[in-house]
């Protein structure tokens, strides 16, 4: 492995031409099968060092002070002092392991507790003050300071509209069977929808209407035809069925995961995702 990385050569293709070869002296191979595991080994020391401090947020005695996926890391802390200590650990690890943080792409956000407002002192990373924001996107999911999901629901609604218009424009002459297959492939998988627990009924309803209209436009159906009828006839999940399946899938994966942080959430009865899952599967009687 060491020989492979020390002797690899790279070149850049541009407009049919190749640049001169050059060596790559840092990082893992882009798209390589071994790259994720190698990067995990490289970053695992930082994650262990952060977790071992026991500084940060705790849930049922489990320290949850960092959430990491590849090179995207979130630090969680209940106080400014604890956050500065976690940042100091990250800076020291970077110096010792040849890493360099991009402070311009790093942000800080304070989750609101009711109507309280907070004035933060300057918090820096590698000497650069961090920008305070009210929302940020983590792994494609919008997180806001008020812990509401309306922004992410709207993101999905806009994305669905774009995908539907693309399908209706490019595949207008295809058969009904092909259109249904395309709809199931491109319009049914709502990214991170199983995480939505705090949203307005209007935002949720707008997404449902967009989903129904997307199917009508693609299939060339009348605007006011029955939504339940058209989905049943096409043997395609309705909006409510899609949401129920996504929530059930997430709960099953949470309960089956060996990760101790996920196990904490799965075993709590006040888990907001469990509350939403229950509300979707319990029939209400008047």
N, C-alpha and C positions, 0 to 999 in steps of 0.2 A: 504494500500500500504506500509506504514511504517513497519507494523508488518510482512508483507510478506518478505520484504527485510532484516529485522533484524533477521529473524529466518530461512532463507533459508540455506540449506546444500548442499555441492558439493562434488564430488569425481571424480577421474580420472580413466578411463578404459585403461588398457595397456595389450595387449596380453591375453585377456580374464579374467584378474584379476582387481579388484577394489581396489583403495587406501582407506585409512581411510577418513571419512567425515571431512570436514573443512568448516568454515564460510567464506563468501565473504564480505569484508568490504568496498569495493569501486567498482565503475562502475555499469553499468546496465546489466541485464540478456542478455547473448549472444543469439540472435535470438528471443527474446521476442517481442510480438506484441506491447507492450507499450514502449519498449526501445527507438525507434527513437524519440518519442514525449518527453519522459523524458529527453533524452540527449539534445534535442532542448531547453527545458526549462532551463536546466543547463547552456548551452552555450549562450543563447539569451542575457544575461546581458553583456557579453563581446562584442558581435556584436553591441549592442545598444550603448555601451560606446565608441567603436571605431568610429561608424558612427556619433555620436553626436559631436565629436571633430571638424568635418568639415576639418580635416587635411588629405591631400592626394590628389588623382586625382579627378577631377571634369569633368562631361560631361553635358553640358546644365544646369549647376547649381545644378546637383545632385552629391553628394559626393559618390565616388566609391573607398573607401580605403581598403575594405576587401571583399574577396569572400570566402565563407565557405560552405563546404559540410561535415556534420558529424564532425570528428576531423581533417579534412584537410582544412587548412586555408592559403590563399594567401593575403599578404599585398601589396597594391599598393601605391606608393608615387613618386612625381616628384623631391624630394630632399632627401639628406642624413639626414638632420635635422628632417624633417617630419617623415622619416622612423624610426629614433631612438625614436621619441616620441611615435609612434604607438607600437613599441616593448616594451617600458617601460610600457605602459598600459597593454599589454599582460602579462608581468612579474608580475605586481602588482595583476592582476586578478588571476593569477595562485597561488600566495602565499595566497590570501584571500580565495580561493575556493578549496584548496587541489589538484591542478593540478601540473603536472611536465612536462615541455617541454623537448623533446629530441633534443638538439642542434646539435647532430651529424647527424640527419635526416632532419635538416632544412638547406636551401640553399638560396643564394641571387643571383639575375640575373639582369643585366642592359640591357634594350632594346636599341639597337643601333639607333641613329638618323643619317642616311646617313653613311658617312665614319668616323665620329668622334669616338675617343676612350677616355675612361674615366679611371682614376686611383682612386679607392675608398679607403677611410680610413678604418681602422678596424671597423667592425660592429659586435657586440656580442649579444648573447642571453643567459641569465643566466650566464654571465661571460665567455662563450665559443665563440671564433671567428667563424663567419659563413663562410662557404666555398663559394666562387664565382664560378658560373658555366655558361656555354654558352647555356645549354639546361636542361630541367627537365620535368618529366612526371607528369601531374596533372590529376587525375581521368582517367588515361589510355590514355590521349592525350599528345603528345609531343609538348612542347612550346619551341621555340628557340629565341635567342637574336636578330636575324635578322627578326623575325616575318614571316618566311617562313615555309611552310607546307610539304616540301619534305621529311623530316625525318618521319613525321607521315604517309604520303602516303606510304613510303617504309615499315613502320611497318605493315600497313594493307596488303600490297602485300605479305609479308612474312607469315603473319598469314593466309591469304587465301590459300597460297600454302600448308601449313601444314594441314589445314582442308580438302582441296581437296584430298591430298594424302591419308589421313586417310579414307575418304569416298570411294575412288576408291579401296583401299586395302581391306576394311572390307565388302563392299557391292557389290563386282564385280558380284555376281550371282543373284542379285535382279532384279526385273522387271523394265522396263523403267519408269513406273509410280512411283514406290518407289524411284528410283534414282532422279527423278525430284523433288519429295517432299523433299528428303534429301538436294538437292542442294538449294532449296528455304529456307530451315530452317537454313542451316549452312553457305552458301556462299553469300547470297544476302544482309545481314545486315552489311554494312560497318560502323563500330563504329566511330562516330564523323566525318564522311565524310562531313556532311553538314557545318562543320566549316572551311573547306579548302577554302581559298581564294587567297593564294599566293604560287604558286608552278610552277615548270618547266613543260613544255609540255612532256618532256621525262619521268619524274617520273609518271605523270598522265597516259601517254600512256602505260608504263610498267604495271601499275595496270590493265588497260583495257585488255591488252593482257593476263595477268594472269587469269583474270576473264573468258575470252573466252576459253582459253586453259583448265581451270578447268572443264568447262562444257563438252568440247570435250573428255577429259580423262575419266570423270565419265561415260559418255554415250557411250564411245567407238567409237567416230566419227573420220573421217579422219582429219588430222592436218590442211589441207587447205580448209575445207568446209566453206561455207558462214556463218558468224556469225549471221547476221540478219535473215537468213533463218532458222537456227537451233533453235534460240530462238522463232521465230514466230511459228514454227511447234510444239514446246514443250509448247507453251503458257506461256513462262517465260520471265520476263523483261530482256531486254538487259542492258548493262552497262550504256548507256546514260539514259535509262528510270529509272534505279535505282537511279542515281544521281539526276535527276530532281525531283523525288518523295521525296527524302530525303531533298533536299533544300526547296521544297514547304512545307513540313511538319514542318521544323524548322521555317520558316517565319510565318506560321499560328499559331504556338505555341507562338512565340514571340509577335505577335500582340494580342493574346488572353490572355496573362499572366497579372495578376494584379500586378506583381512585378515591382516596379518603375524603377529599374535599367534596366530590360529587355525592358520596355516600351520606355526608352530613345533610345536604339539601334534600336528598331522597327520603331520609328518615324523619324529617320534621313535618308535623301535621299542619304547621302554619306556613308551609311552603306556598307562595302565591301561585306557582305553576300548578301545584296539586289542586288548589282551589279552582283555578280555571278549568283544569281537566275534569274535575267533578261536576262543575256547572254545565259542561258540555254533554256529559253522559247521564246526568240525572234528569228524569222527566218530572217537570213541575206540574202539580195538580192544583187547580183552583178550588 
